[in-house]
C-alpha cells in the first residue's frame, strides 16, 4: 500500500488544495477526513479557478474519485452547490463517495454558531459561522444527525423533533431569538438525504480495501495544525483534529497505515480570525505580502493576517503530525523584496525558547527571534527546475529545511498546477 497525507503545517490556507490536486494525478483515491465547509481550497486548472469547501480537491484527478469520511461534517446545500458547479464545468462527480457515519450540519447548528459568537462580544473566537462547532458539539453530545439517519425518514423525524425542542429552548430563553419550525426543515433535509443516497457507503471499508489492494490513496486535511483542537492555539482553533492522527479516526483506519505525511506551508505565515500570532506583520511589509499574494479567505473573503515564516510553529507541527516531507507554496511572492525573515526561536520574558507554549498569556508575550536573508529581483513564476531558481531563493529554501528539520519535496512558484517544482516524488518517499 501507499498512503500519503497532506496536512496544513501552519494556521490553514497554506495551499493544500493545489498540492493535493497535483498529487492526485497518481492517486487511485483522494480522501478527506475532517472539517466542513469552513475549509476553503482554491484550485486553478488550465486557467480556470475552482473554489472548493466540501468536495475533496482530488476529485479532479484521482482515478477512483473522492471520499468524504466520517470525520467530516456536511452542509448538504453547500455540497450540492459545489457538485452542480463542477458538473457544469465538465467535471465527473459520479465517483464521489460519502460516509454513512458523517454528521450533517443542520440549520439550528448554523444559528447556534451565529448566536454564540454574537454573545461573546470582544471575546469572540472568529468562527466562520457555518455551524461547524455546534455540529461537532452535537456529535460529542450524542444528539448529532448522521448521513444514515437522514436516509431513514422515521429516524430523521424523531431526532429532528427532539433536537429542535432542545435547541429552541436555548434560542428563545438564552439568546432571545425566534424558534425554528420543524416543517421548515424536515422535508428539505429529507430530500437532501434522498439526493445524497447514491453517493453513500461505508467509506472505511472502501478506503481500507484500497490500501489492502496496494492502491495509492491520498488523504487531504482541512485547516492547519495550529488550528487543531488539541494541539493548536486553543481556544482560537477549529472544532476537529487537523493533525495527521485525525485522519485515522476521521476515516476509520489504523494510524499505522500512513506512509508519508506532507506538511504544506507558505514561504511566510498567515492566519484568519482571532488568536495569538507571534510573527504577525502590522506594517507596509505585511500589506505588501497580503496584496501580492491575494491573501483573502476563500470562504469568508476576510483579509488574512500575515507574518514572517515561523519555524517554531512549524517544528511543533512536525512533531505532533509526524511530518516527514514539506511542500512550500508562494515562493514567488518575495520576488522584488529586499529581505526575508525567518523566526528561528521566541524570546519569552527575556529567555530564548524553541518550543510553542500552550498558555495564551505566554504566547502573547513571545517575541520572535529573526534570521534575515536577502531576497531576489527575478520573476520566478515560469521556473520549472530547482537549478534555475535565483541563488537567494535557493538559499532561503535550504534555510527552511535546516530550521524545520524537514526535507522539501515540492516548491510552488504560482497558482497553477504546472507551476510546481518537484524536488522528490512524494509517492516514492
C-alpha positions in Angstrom: 0.0 0.0 0.0 1.0 3.7 -0.4 -0.8 6.2 1.7 0.2 9.9 1.6 -1.4 12.5 3.8 -1.4 16.2 3.1 -1.8 18.4 6.2 -1.5 22.1 6.9 1.5 22.9 8.9 0.5 26.5 9.8 -2.9 28.1 10.5 -4.6 26.8 7.4 -4.9 28.4 3.9 -1.4 27.1 3.0 -2.4 25.9 -0.4 -3.2 22.3 0.4 -5.7 22.1 -2.4 -3.1 22.7 -5.0 -0.6 20.1 -3.8 -3.5 17.6 -3.3 -4.7 18.1 -6.8 -1.1 17.8 -8.1 -0.5 14.5 -6.2 -3.9 13.1 -7.1 -2.8 12.7 -10.7 -1.1 9.5 -9.5 -3.7 8.6 -6.8 -6.4 6.0 -7.0 -8.5 7.7 -4.4 -8.5 11.1 -2.6 -9.9 11.2 0.9 -11.0 14.0 3.2 -11.4 13.2 6.9 -12.2 16.3 8.9 -13.8 19.7 9.0 -16.7 21.1 7.0 -17.4 24.0 4.6 -15.3 26.3 6.7 -12.3 24.9 4.9 -11.8 26.6 1.6 -9.5 25.3 -1.2 -8.8 27.2 -4.4 -7.6 25.2 -7.3 -6.6 26.5 -10.7 -6.6 24.2 -13.6 -5.8 25.3 -17.2 -6.6 28.9 -16.2 -10.0 28.0 -14.6 -10.4 28.6 -10.9 -12.4 26.3 -8.6 -13.3 27.3 -5.1 -14.0 24.2 -3.0 -15.3 23.9 0.5 -16.5 20.3 1.0 -15.7 18.2 -2.0 -12.2 16.8 -1.8 -9.7 18.5 -4.1 -8.7 15.1 -5.5 -12.0 14.8 -7.4 -10.3 16.4 -10.4 -7.8 13.7 -11.0 -7.9 10.7 -8.7 -8.9 7.7 -10.9 -11.4 6.2 -8.5 -12.8 9.5 -7.3 -13.0 11.3 -4.0 -14.2 10.3 -0.5 -15.8 12.3 2.3 -15.0 10.4 5.5 -17.0 10.1 8.8 -15.0 12.8 10.5 -16.3 15.5 8.1 -19.4 17.5 8.9 -21.6 18.1 5.8 -23.8 21.0 4.8 -25.9 19.4 2.0 -26.8 22.7 0.4 -23.2 23.7 0.1 -22.2 20.2 -1.1 -24.8 20.0 -3.9 -24.0 23.6 -4.9 -20.3 22.5 -5.4 -21.4 19.4 -7.3 -23.6 21.4 -9.6 -20.8 23.8 -10.4 -18.3 21.0 -11.1 -20.7 19.2 -13.4 -21.4 22.5 -15.3 -17.7 22.7 -15.9 -17.4 19.2 -17.2 -16.0 17.5 -14.1 -17.2 14.0 -13.5 -18.6 13.8 -9.9 -20.2 10.3 -10.2 -17.3 8.7 -8.3 -17.8 10.8 -5.1 -18.4 8.6 -2.0 -19.8 9.9 1.3 -19.5 8.1 4.7 -22.8 6.9 6.1 -21.4 7.9 9.5 -20.6 11.5 8.7 -22.6 14.1 10.5 -25.0 16.7 9.0 -24.8 20.4 9.7 -28.4 21.4 10.5 -29.9 24.8 10.2 -30.1 25.1 14.0 -26.3 24.5 14.2 -25.7 27.5 11.9 -28.0 29.6 14.1 -26.3 28.5 17.3 -22.9 29.3 15.8 -24.0 32.8 14.9 -25.7 33.4 18.3 -22.8 32.1 20.3 -20.3 34.4 18.5 -22.6 37.4 18.9 -23.0 36.8 22.7 -19.2 36.6 23.2 -18.7 40.2 22.0 -15.0 41.2 22.3 -14.1 37.6 23.3 -15.4 36.1 20.0 -13.4 33.2 18.6 -13.7 34.4 15.0 -15.6 31.4 13.5 -16.9 31.4 10.0 -20.5 31.0 11.5 -21.1 28.0 9.3 -22.3 25.8 12.1 -19.1 23.6 12.3 -18.5 23.9 16.0 -22.1 23.3 17.1 -22.3 20.2 14.8 -19.3 18.7 16.5 -20.9 19.6 19.8 -24.0 17.7 18.8 -21.7 14.8 17.8 -20.0 14.8 21.2 -23.4 15.1 23.0 -24.7 12.1 21.1 -27.6 14.0 19.5 -26.0 14.5 16.1 -27.8 13.6 12.9 -25.7 11.4 10.6 -26.0 10.7 6.9 -27.5 7.3 7.7 -30.2 9.0 9.8 -31.1 11.3 7.0 -31.8 8.3 4.8 -34.4 6.9 7.3 -37.5 9.0 7.4 -38.8 7.9 10.8 -35.3 8.1 12.4 -34.7 11.6 11.0 -38.2 12.8 12.1 -37.7 11.5 15.7 -34.2 13.0 16.0 -35.1 16.3 14.5 -38.1 16.8 16.7 -36.1 16.0 19.8 -33.2 18.3 18.8 -35.4 21.2 17.9 -37.1 21.1 21.3 -33.8 21.4 23.0 -32.3 24.0 20.5 -35.4 26.2 20.6 -35.2 26.3 24.4 -31.7 27.6 24.0 -32.6 30.1 21.3 -35.6 31.6 22.9 -34.7 31.6 26.6 -30.9 32.2 26.5 -30.3 34.2 23.3 -33.8 35.8 22.9 -34.1 34.6 19.3 -37.1 33.1 17.5 -37.7 29.4 17.5 -37.1 27.3 14.4 -40.0 25.3 12.9 -39.9 21.6 12.2 -41.9 22.0 9.0 -39.3 24.4 7.5 -36.5 21.8 7.9 -37.8 18.3 7.7 -39.0 18.0 4.0 -36.0 19.9 2.7 -33.4 17.9 4.5 -35.0 14.5 4.0 -35.0 15.3 0.3 -31.3 16.1 0.6 -30.8 12.7 2.0 -32.6 11.0 -0.9 -30.5 13.0 -3.3 -27.3 12.0 -1.4 -28.2 8.3 -1.3 -26.4 7.3 -4.5 -23.1 8.6 -3.1 -23.4 7.0 0.4 -21.4 3.9 1.5 -19.2 2.7 4.4 -16.1 4.6 3.3 -14.0 2.9 6.0 -14.4 -0.4 4.1 -13.8 1.4 0.8 -10.5 3.0 1.8 -9.1 0.1 3.7 -9.8 -2.2 0.8 -8.0 0.1 -1.5 -5.0 0.1 0.8 -5.1 -3.7 1.2 -5.0 -3.9 -2.6 -1.8 -1.8 -2.8 -3.5 1.3 -4.3 -2.3 4.8 -3.9 -4.6 6.7 -1.5 -4.2 10.4 -0.9 -5.6 11.9 2.4 -6.2 15.6 2.4 -6.6 17.5 5.6 -8.6 20.6 6.3 -7.4 23.8 8.1 -3.9 23.5 9.6 -2.0 22.0 12.6 -2.1 25.3 14.6 -5.9 25.2 14.4 -6.1 21.6 15.8 -8.5 21.5 18.8 -5.9 19.7 20.9 -2.5 21.0 19.5 -3.4 24.4 18.2 -3.8 27.9 19.8 -6.8 26.9 21.9 -9.5 28.2 22.1 -8.7 30.0 18.8 -8.9 26.8 16.9 -11.3 24.8 14.8 -13.5 22.0 16.2 -11.8 18.9 14.8 -8.4 17.3 14.8 -6.4 18.7 11.9 -3.2 16.8 12.6 -2.4 13.5 10.8 -3.7 11.5 13.7 -7.2 12.9 13.0 -7.1 11.2 9.6 -7.2 7.7 11.2 -10.3 8.4 13.3 -11.9 10.6 10.6 -11.9 7.8 8.0 -11.9 4.7 10.2 -8.5 3.1 9.8 -5.3 2.4 11.7 -2.9 5.2 12.2 -0.1 2.8 11.1 -1.4 2.9 7.6 0.1 6.3 6.7 3.4 6.1 4.9 4.1 9.8 4.3 2.9 13.0 5.9 3.4 16.1 3.8 3.2 19.4 5.7 2.1 22.2 3.5 3.4 25.7 4.3 3.8 29.1 2.7 7.0 31.0 2.3 5.5 33.2 5.0 2.7 32.7 7.5 -1.0 33.6 7.6 -4.0 33.1 9.8 -7.6 34.1 9.8 -9.6 35.0 12.9 -8.6 35.8 16.4 -5.8 34.4 18.5 -2.0 34.8 19.0 0.3 35.2 16.0 3.9 35.8 17.1 5.3 36.8 13.7 2.4 38.9 12.6 3.3 42.0 10.5 1.1 45.0 11.0 3.0 47.3 8.7 3.5 48.0 5.0 5.5 44.8 4.5 2.5 42.8 5.7 0.2 44.8 3.5 2.5 44.2 0.5 2.6 40.4 1.1 -1.2 40.3 1.5 -1.8 42.3 -1.7 0.8 40.5 -3.8 -0.5 37.0 -2.7 -4.2 38.0 -2.6 -4.5 36.8 1.0 -8.2 36.9 1.5 -10.2 34.0 2.8 -11.7 31.5 0.3 -14.8 31.0 2.4 -15.2 34.4 4.1 -13.3 36.9 2.0 -11.8 38.3 5.1 -8.2 39.7 4.8 -5.8 37.2 6.3 -3.3 38.2 8.9 0.2 38.0 7.6 3.6 37.3 9.2 7.1 36.0 8.5 7.8 32.3 8.3 7.6 30.8 11.8 9.9 27.8 12.2 8.9 27.4 15.9 5.3 26.8 14.9 6.4 24.5 12.1 8.6 22.4 14.3 5.6 22.0 16.6 3.5 20.8 13.6 6.3 18.5 12.5 6.3 16.8 15.9 2.5 16.4 16.5 1.7 15.4 13.0 4.7 13.3 12.2 5.6 15.5 9.1 8.4 13.9 7.1 8.2 16.0 4.0 7.5 19.6 3.2 5.6 21.3 0.4 6.3 25.1 0.2 3.9 27.4 -1.7 4.1 31.1 -2.8 7.8 31.4 -3.1 7.2 33.8 -6.0 5.7 36.4 -3.6 9.1 37.5 -2.5 10.4 38.5 -6.0 11.4 42.1 -5.7 11.6 42.2 -1.9 14.8 43.4 -0.3 14.9 40.9 2.5 13.0 37.9 4.0 12.9 37.0 7.7 12.5 33.6 9.4 11.6 33.2 13.1 14.1 30.7 14.5 13.0 30.9 18.1 11.0 33.1 20.5 12.0 35.3 23.4 9.7 34.8 26.4 10.3 37.1 29.4 14.0 37.6 28.4 14.7 33.9 27.8 15.0 32.3 24.4 12.8 29.3 23.8 12.4 26.9 20.9 9.0 25.4 21.7 5.5 26.6 21.2 3.8 27.5 24.5 0.3 26.2 25.4 -0.6 29.2 27.5 -2.1 32.1 25.6 -0.7 34.6 28.1 2.8 33.3 27.4 2.2 33.3 23.6 1.1 36.9 23.6 4.4 37.8 25.5 6.5 35.9 23.0 8.7 37.9 20.7 10.1 36.2 17.5 13.9 35.9 17.2 14.6 36.5 13.5 17.2 35.5 11.0 17.4 37.8 8.0 18.0 36.6 4.4 18.4 38.5 1.1 15.5 38.2 -1.4 15.8 38.4 -5.2 14.6 40.5 -8.1 13.9 37.9 -10.7 10.4 36.8 -11.7 10.3 33.1 -10.9 6.8 32.2 -12.0 7.9 30.4 -15.1 10.8 28.4 -13.5 10.4 24.7 -13.9 13.6 23.4 -12.3 15.2 24.0 -8.9 18.5 24.7 -10.5 17.1 27.6 -12.4 15.9 29.5 -9.3 17.9 32.6 -8.2 20.7 31.8 -5.7 19.0 33.7 -3.0 15.7 31.8 -3.5 17.7 28.5 -3.1 19.4 29.8 0.0 16.0 30.6 1.5 14.7 27.1 0.7 17.8 25.5 2.2 17.4 27.5 5.3 13.8 26.5 5.7 14.9 22.9 5.5 17.6 23.5 8.1 15.5 25.3 10.7 12.5 23.0 10.4 14.4 19.7 10.1 12.1 18.7 7.2 13.1 18.0 3.6 11.3 19.9 0.9 9.6 17.8 -1.8 7.8 20.5 -3.8 8.0 24.2 -4.3 5.3 26.3 -5.8 6.0 29.4 -7.9 2.5 30.2 -8.9 -1.2 29.1 -8.5 -1.5 26.8 -11.5 -0.9 23.0 -11.2 2.0 23.3 -13.6 3.8 26.0 -11.6 5.2 23.3 -9.2 8.8 22.4 -8.9 9.2 18.8 -7.9 12.3 18.0 -5.9 11.3 14.5 -4.9 8.3 12.4 -5.8 6.2 12.2 -2.6 4.8 8.8 -3.7 8.3 7.3 -3.6 9.4 8.5 -0.1 
